[in-house]
Amino acid sequence: MVKEIERVGLPAIQICAIVPIALTVGANRIVRAIAIPHPTGDPKVEKKEEVELRKKLLRTALKGLTERIQEQTVFK
Amino acid sequence: MERIKVVHYLNQFFGKIGGEDKAGIHPQLKEGPTGVGQLIQKESSDRFEVVRTIICGDNHAAEHLEEVASVVLKWVEEIRPDLFLAGPAFAAGRYGIACGMMCKAVQQKLGIPALTAMHTSNPGVDSARKEIYIIETGDSTLDMKRVIPKMVALAQKILDKAPIGMPQEEGYFPRGVRINVRAEKRGSKRAVEMLLKKLRGEPFETELPLPQFDKVVPAPPVTDLANAVIALVTEGGIVPKGNPDRIEAHNASKYCKYFIGKINDLTGEDYQTAHGGYDPVYANDDPDRVLPLDAARLLEKEGVFAKLYDYYYMTVGNVTAVASAARYGREIGELLLKNGVHGVILTST
């Protein structure tokens, strides 16, 4: 899906736990998620810390949207 | 010789009614075989008897699939044949979709074995190959002579309840069915042998073929993040509590959009996951773990980006056909672009 969104000319970044799949399906901008059942959360940490973790992931994703790329890129 | 009663579905062209100008015709019934049906009878040495032929125009069928299916079901049920055949449709998309749909309907609703045939590029393949056997054909009628025997042979096996061979042996599209077989050599040996063949440049056959995907040139980036509108999209199945639009837990037939313009935080009281492919406990406890709305709102307030788009789009990415996912992505992308969104964050599980 993320690839098709990019195809219409809109930058799109995929947050997903299994980066090889994102690469295989052709996502251009990728951020590694925390885990499959909770890509943007971690039930093991305190709620407040979890929100911070989520913000950090989103900041990485937003940064990925602002970069001009030539090929598939995994942002960290 | 006990004869096998067959009902056969054809489009207007193979049904000898007309070309594109007749593509709007409604379902019609002819007693006995027509054209391809005669070939099928001949190939089976007349063991198959095409007792009825149902003919429908390609446009009418593709645009009114369910309506046509209900007529076909009625006409098939009157006869209670042993077998339902459709096509071959070769590369004709509307025809292929119709063949797949009619076969699925007959097999699922009436319990009568159904079989069709088409080319790999036909969208009918992905729409029905999990449910029914679809023989692979070339992309034109030139392949008719090769395909009819395969259809007859596989249909005969299904009717005889004989063991069905692997897709490449029988010539049908893989259905995604996994069968346990005992191999002569253990996995590590097979893997090393395969690797050696690969290194030597010799032909080898993978045990786990990966689907082929194409690449897309990266879109231009967001140039002014502080003034950008950002949208959230997820394949993780987050829906309002109760799943009001009844999106499927797997192989979702659609995508949905929901208003989040006045919401700062997703809670398990109001949202849940409809995804059937992962443990839902964490997402149901706090849906922000899949659709990160709370953190996105905080970043919006901090001015990292200008505005979070008022709706999020979602589907369930669980054994969803690549063709469907591609369409959902394209349509969502076009809608977001049209509505002034500058960048998209998509989460998947």
Interface residues (C-beta under 8 A of the other chain):
Chain A: M1 V2 K3 E4 I5 E6 R7 V8 G9 L10 P11 A12 I13 Q14 I15 C16 A17 A22 T24 V25 G26 N28 R29 A33 I36 P37 H38 P39 T40 G41 D42 P43 E50 V51 R54 K55 L57 L58 R59 A61 L62 L65 T66 E67 R68 I69 Q70 E71 Q72
Chain B: L210 F213 D214 K215 V216 P218 A219 P220 P221 V222 T223 L225 A228 I230 V233 E235 G236 Y278 D279 P280 V281 Y282 A283 D285 D286 D288 R289 V290 L291 P292 D294 A295 A296 L298 L299 V304 F305 T315 G317 V322 A325 A326 R327 Y328 G329 R330 I332 G333 E334 L336 L337 V341 H342 G343 V344 I345 L346 T347 S348 T349
